Amino acid sequence: MPQTIHVKEREKLTHSPTLNTVLMVEGILKNGDLMTVAELKKKLPKKVMHQTLLQILDYLQVSGKLS
């Protein structure tokens, strides 16, 4: 009797930021100035995708590096 194999649907993978990108954003934010996401994007030396930047900001806040 043939067996039925159930294959899970492939979950959508999200992009994970690189350590260099996280450190780059953290370095800009270390001076403590309040700024909008748009202002932060302008200060970054390299372009960062909006969703990736939000993911980094969430990480920094959860890890206690942002107040």
C-alpha positions in Angstrom: 0.0 0.0 0.0 1.6 3.4 -1.0 2.2 5.9 1.7 1.2 9.5 1.4 3.9 11.9 2.2 2.8 15.4 3.3 5.2 18.1 2.4 5.1 21.3 4.3 4.6 24.4 2.3 7.8 26.4 2.2 7.7 29.2 4.7 8.6 32.7 3.4 12.1 33.5 4.4 12.8 37.0 5.7 16.0 38.7 4.9 18.4 38.9 7.9 20.7 41.9 8.2 24.4 41.3 8.2 26.5 42.1 11.3 28.2 44.9 9.4 24.8 46.5 8.7 23.7 46.2 12.3 27.0 47.7 13.5 26.7 50.5 11.0 23.2 51.5 12.2 24.3 51.2 15.9 27.3 53.4 15.3 25.1 56.2 13.9 22.7 55.9 16.8 25.4 55.9 19.5 25.5 59.7 19.6 22.1 59.7 21.2 20.3 62.2 18.9 16.7 61.6 18.3 15.9 61.2 14.6 13.3 59.8 12.2 13.9 56.7 10.2 14.2 58.9 7.1 16.9 61.0 8.8 18.7 57.8 9.8 18.6 56.5 6.3 20.2 59.7 5.0 23.1 59.5 7.6 23.9 55.9 6.8 27.0 55.5 4.5 25.3 52.7 2.5 21.7 52.2 1.5 19.6 49.9 3.7 16.2 48.5 2.7 13.4 49.9 4.8 12.2 46.5 6.2 15.8 45.6 7.1 16.3 48.9 8.9 13.1 48.4 10.9 14.3 44.8 11.8 17.6 46.2 13.0 15.9 48.9 15.1 13.6 46.2 16.7 16.7 44.1 17.5 18.6 47.0 19.0 15.6 48.0 21.1 15.0 44.4 22.4 18.6 43.9 23.2 18.7 47.1 25.3 21.0 49.1 23.0 18.3 51.6 22.3 16.4 53.4 25.0 
